[in-house]
Amino acid sequence: MIRAIAIVAVLGSTSASFSSERGFDCVFDASSVINANAGVSLPLVGSWIGDFDAATNPTGTQTRPGLFGGSGNVAIPFSSVVNPAVVADGAIPTGGFGLRYDDVTGVMTVEGFSLDLFGKDAADLVTNLTLTYSSFRTFTPNSLYIGVNGLTIPLPVGELSKIAAAQTGPAGGIAVPQGDGTSTFSIVVPCDFTLQASAVGQAFDQVIPAAFVLAGRIEPKGGGVQLTTTVAFEQSTEIPAGLPALESQPFGLPTILPPGATANLLITGEFGAGSASIAFDGTLVATGTPTAVPGDMNDDGLVDGSDLGALLRVWGQAHPVADFTNDGTVDGRDLAFMLAHWTR
């Protein structure tokens, strides 16, 4: 009886600090879908020349300026804008976050948010090169390139290999009950979107800081929760000048007159300041399972009266589940541990 009175007294003295907050590990599931596109725009100015070399590549391509050409292998000046871009419609993103949620006060906290826009799906890569150059000829293969100003052609000169977001700061909000067992919420998550790309042999990672809004509804799901959000996002950033210059970078230019072959060139040039952009919309569905809670003996995500009852039933025994202090006996120290993690 004395022990029971003592336990009731401890419960009464600590009730003011009890919380209904629970933790969940949330993962975006296969019902999530994203329509996304991202791109890079980089000016590139320089010259190209055939890869002919009398000693090492005597059958290589030669370039000569003008409509009729002359002799030798001569560099041809050009200016361009390189636009590697990726498009994904109906992609299934991957990622997740940790959630602390108090279903009484509605307070929500998000941590460790991550989102890979394309997940395991292969995104469609489209690379365009917008060119300006004066007329020139190539030999081996023989082709005529009439001078152009702003001609855009698709070329395999770059790629975007990854677009992913990672949380960079604290994020939280309030869930508002809707009377049907669900609650609505809105949380602004500060993120860095990392875009991994390459263009004409130059690889770079571009980081786009952004405020990403998670807004939708949260509802109980089994012993956990499910969050459903509709997202729409668009952000761009400048890419400063200063990327390493290209030095004799191999480059295949499709022939124009006649078509069907490839002129093998070497590009030398410098990138100017450019831009990177990301835009996407879709639906994210995250399933949250209870985070392991110290003192939770029945694995329901709470430390409450049912756990206390289970502990009292094995009081004084060497019980591996209830012996939180690992001293071989379930006693007052294990009770104190449970009360320190009490959630109801």
C-alpha positions in Angstrom: 0.0 0.0 0.0 2.8 2.4 0.9 4.4 1.7 -2.5 1.1 2.3 -4.3 0.6 5.6 -2.5 4.1 6.6 -3.3 3.5 5.9 -7.0 0.3 7.9 -7.0 2.1 10.8 -5.3 4.9 10.8 -8.0 2.3 10.7 -10.7 0.5 13.6 -9.2 3.6 15.7 -8.7 4.7 15.2 -12.3 1.4 15.5 -14.2 2.0 19.2 -15.0 4.9 18.2 -17.2 3.1 15.4 -19.1 2.7 15.9 -22.8 0.6 14.5 -25.6 3.4 15.0 -28.1 4.5 12.0 -30.1 7.3 11.4 -32.6 6.9 9.8 -36.0 9.2 8.7 -38.7 7.6 9.9 -42.0 8.4 8.5 -45.4 6.9 9.5 -48.8 5.1 6.5 -50.2 4.4 5.3 -53.7 1.1 7.3 -54.0 3.2 10.5 -54.1 3.6 12.0 -57.6 5.6 14.9 -58.9 5.6 16.8 -62.2 8.9 18.6 -62.3 11.3 20.3 -64.6 14.7 21.9 -63.9 17.2 23.6 -66.1 20.5 25.4 -66.4 21.3 28.3 -68.7 25.0 28.9 -69.3 26.6 31.3 -71.8 29.7 29.8 -73.5 32.0 31.8 -75.7 35.1 30.5 -77.5 36.1 28.6 -80.6 36.1 25.1 -82.0 38.5 23.4 -84.3 38.6 20.0 -85.9 40.3 17.2 -84.0 42.7 16.6 -86.9 46.3 16.1 -85.9 48.9 15.2 -88.6 50.8 12.9 -86.3 48.1 11.4 -83.9 44.8 11.7 -85.8 45.5 12.2 -89.6 41.9 11.1 -90.5 40.3 13.5 -88.0 37.9 16.4 -88.9 39.3 19.7 -90.2 37.5 23.0 -89.9 38.0 26.0 -92.3 36.2 29.4 -92.3 34.0 30.6 -95.1 31.7 29.0 -97.7 34.5 27.4 -99.7 37.2 26.8 -97.1 40.9 27.2 -97.7 43.6 25.0 -96.3 44.7 23.7 -92.9 42.8 23.2 -89.7 41.5 26.6 -88.5 39.6 27.5 -85.3 36.1 28.9 -85.8 34.8 31.5 -83.2 31.3 30.9 -81.8 29.1 32.0 -79.0 26.4 29.9 -77.4 24.0 29.3 -74.6 24.0 25.8 -73.1 20.7 24.6 -71.8 20.7 21.2 -70.1 17.2 20.5 -68.7 15.3 17.6 -67.2 11.6 17.0 -67.3 9.7 14.4 -65.3 5.9 13.9 -65.5 4.4 11.5 -62.9 7.6 10.8 -61.1 7.5 9.1 -57.7 9.7 11.1 -55.3 11.5 9.6 -52.4 12.5 11.0 -49.0 10.9 11.8 -45.7 11.2 13.6 -42.4 10.9 13.4 -38.6 7.7 14.7 -37.1 6.9 15.8 -33.6 3.1 16.2 -33.2 0.9 17.1 -30.3 -2.6 16.0 -31.1 -4.0 18.1 -28.2 -2.4 21.5 -28.9 -1.8 20.8 -32.6 1.8 21.8 -32.4 3.9 20.2 -35.2 7.7 20.2 -35.7 9.5 18.9 -38.8 13.1 17.9 -38.8 15.5 16.2 -41.2 13.2 16.8 -44.2 14.6 15.4 -47.5 13.1 15.1 -50.9 14.5 13.6 -54.1 12.3 14.9 -56.8 12.9 12.1 -59.3 13.2 9.3 -56.8 14.1 6.0 -58.6 12.6 7.2 -61.8 14.7 8.1 -64.8 14.0 11.6 -65.9 13.9 12.7 -69.5 16.9 14.7 -70.4 16.7 17.4 -73.0 19.9 19.4 -73.9 19.7 22.3 -76.2 22.6 24.4 -77.5 21.8 27.8 -79.0 24.6 28.7 -81.4 25.9 31.8 -83.2 28.7 31.4 -85.7 29.9 32.5 -89.2 29.8 30.2 -92.1 32.5 27.4 -92.2 33.2 24.1 -93.7 34.4 20.8 -92.3 36.3 18.0 -94.0 36.1 14.4 -92.9 33.2 14.6 -92.9 32.6 17.1 -95.6 29.9 19.5 -94.6 28.8 23.1 -95.0 27.6 25.1 -92.0 25.9 28.3 -93.1 26.4 31.1 -90.6 23.6 31.3 -88.0 22.5 33.7 -85.2 20.7 31.9 -82.4 20.1 28.5 -83.9 19.0 26.0 -81.3 19.8 22.4 -81.8 19.5 19.4 -79.4 22.8 18.0 -78.5 24.2 15.4 -75.9 26.4 18.1 -74.3 25.1 18.0 -70.7 23.0 16.3 -68.1 21.2 16.9 -64.8 21.8 13.9 -62.6 20.1 14.8 -59.4 17.7 17.4 -57.9 17.1 17.0 -54.1 16.1 19.1 -51.2 17.5 19.0 -47.6 16.2 21.0 -44.6 18.5 23.7 -43.4 16.7 25.2 -40.4 13.9 24.7 -37.9 10.3 24.3 -39.1 7.0 24.1 -37.3 3.4 24.9 -37.4 -0.1 24.3 -35.9 -2.6 21.7 -37.0 -6.2 22.9 -36.9 -8.9 20.2 -36.3 -11.6 20.0 -39.0 -14.2 18.0 -37.1 -13.9 14.8 -39.2 -10.9 13.3 -37.4 -8.4 15.2 -39.7 -6.5 18.4 -39.2 -5.1 20.9 -41.7 -1.6 22.4 -41.3 0.9 24.6 -43.0 4.7 24.4 -42.4 7.4 26.4 -44.1 10.5 24.3 -44.3 13.8 26.1 -45.2 15.7 24.0 -47.7 18.6 23.9 -50.0 17.8 22.3 -53.4 21.0 20.8 -54.8 21.1 20.5 -58.6 23.9 18.3 -59.9 24.6 19.0 -63.5 27.2 19.0 -66.3 27.5 21.0 -69.5 30.0 20.4 -72.3 32.3 18.5 -70.0 32.0 20.9 -67.1 30.5 19.4 -64.0 29.1 21.5 -61.1 26.7 21.4 -58.2 24.3 24.3 -57.9 22.6 25.0 -54.6 19.3 26.9 -54.7 18.1 28.1 -51.2 14.3 28.1 -50.9 11.4 28.1 -48.5 9.4 25.0 -49.2 5.8 24.9 -48.0 4.2 21.7 -46.7 0.5 22.3 -46.4 -2.3 19.8 -46.3 -4.0 17.5 -43.9 -2.9 15.1 -41.2 -5.0 12.2 -40.0 -4.6 9.1 -37.8 -3.5 6.0 -39.7 -3.4 2.7 -37.7 -1.0 3.5 -34.9 0.6 6.3 -36.8 -0.4 9.3 -39.0 -0.7 10.1 -42.7 0.1 13.5 -44.1 -1.2 14.5 -47.6 0.0 17.8 -49.2 -0.5 19.4 -52.5 2.7 21.2 -53.6 3.5 23.9 -56.1 7.0 25.3 -56.2 9.2 27.5 -58.4 12.6 28.9 -57.7 15.6 30.2 -59.6 19.1 31.4 -58.7 22.0 33.0 -60.5 25.1 31.0 -61.4 28.1 33.3 -61.0 30.9 33.5 -63.6 34.1 31.7 -62.8 33.5 28.1 -63.8 36.8 26.5 -65.1 37.4 27.2 -68.8 37.2 24.5 -71.4 40.4 23.4 -73.0 40.1 21.3 -76.2 37.0 19.5 -74.9 35.8 16.9 -77.4 32.5 17.7 -79.0 30.4 16.1 -81.7 28.6 18.6 -84.0 25.9 17.1 -86.3 26.4 17.9 -90.0 23.9 20.2 -91.6 24.6 20.1 -95.4 24.4 17.2 -95.9 22.9 15.9 -92.6 23.5 12.5 -91.1 27.2 12.6 -90.0 29.1 14.1 -87.0 32.0 16.6 -87.2 34.4 15.8 -84.3 35.5 19.1 -82.8 37.6 20.4 -79.9 36.0 23.3 -78.0 38.0 25.9 -76.1 36.0 28.6 -74.3 34.8 30.2 -71.1 31.4 30.1 -69.3 29.7 33.3 -68.3 27.3 34.0 -65.5 24.1 32.0 -65.9 21.1 30.7 -64.1 19.5 27.6 -62.7 15.8 27.0 -62.0 13.5 24.4 -60.5 9.7 24.1 -60.8 7.4 21.3 -59.7 3.9 20.5 -58.6 2.1 17.4 -57.4 1.0 15.5 -54.3 3.2 14.2 -51.5 1.8 11.5 -49.2 3.8 10.7 -46.1 3.1 7.7 -43.8 4.4 8.2 -40.3 5.1 5.4 -38.0 5.7 6.0 -34.2 9.3 6.7 -33.3 10.7 4.4 -30.7 9.9 6.0 -27.3 11.9 5.2 -24.2 9.7 3.6 -21.6 7.1 2.5 -24.1 6.6 -1.2 -23.2 3.7 -2.0 -25.6 5.1 -0.1 -28.6 2.1 2.1 -29.2 4.2 5.3 -29.3 3.1 6.5 -25.9 4.3 6.1 -22.3 1.0 6.0 -20.4 -1.0 4.1 -17.9 -0.9 0.8 -19.8 2.9 0.9 -19.7 2.8 1.7 -16.0 0.5 -1.3 -15.3 2.9 -3.5 -17.3 5.8 -2.3 -15.2 4.0 -2.9 -11.9 3.1 -6.4 -12.9 6.8 -7.4 -13.0 7.9 -5.2 -10.1 10.9 -6.7 -8.3 11.7 -9.2 -11.1 14.5 -9.4 -13.5 12.4 -8.5 -16.6 14.4 -7.5 -19.7 11.8 -5.2 -21.1 10.8 -3.3 -18.0 14.4 -3.1 -16.6 15.3 0.2 -18.3 18.4 0.8 -16.1 19.8 -2.7 -16.8 20.6 -3.4 -13.2 18.8 -6.7 -13.1 15.7 -5.7 -11.1 12.6 -3.7 -11.9 12.5 -1.1 -9.2 12.0 2.6 -8.4 14.8 3.6 -10.8 12.9 2.0 -13.7 9.7 3.7 -12.6 11.5 7.1 -12.5 12.8 6.4 -16.0 9.3 5.7 -17.2 7.9 8.8 -15.6 10.6 11.0 -17.1 9.4 9.9 -20.6 5.6 10.0 -19.8 3.5 11.2 -22.6 -0.1 11.0 -21.2 
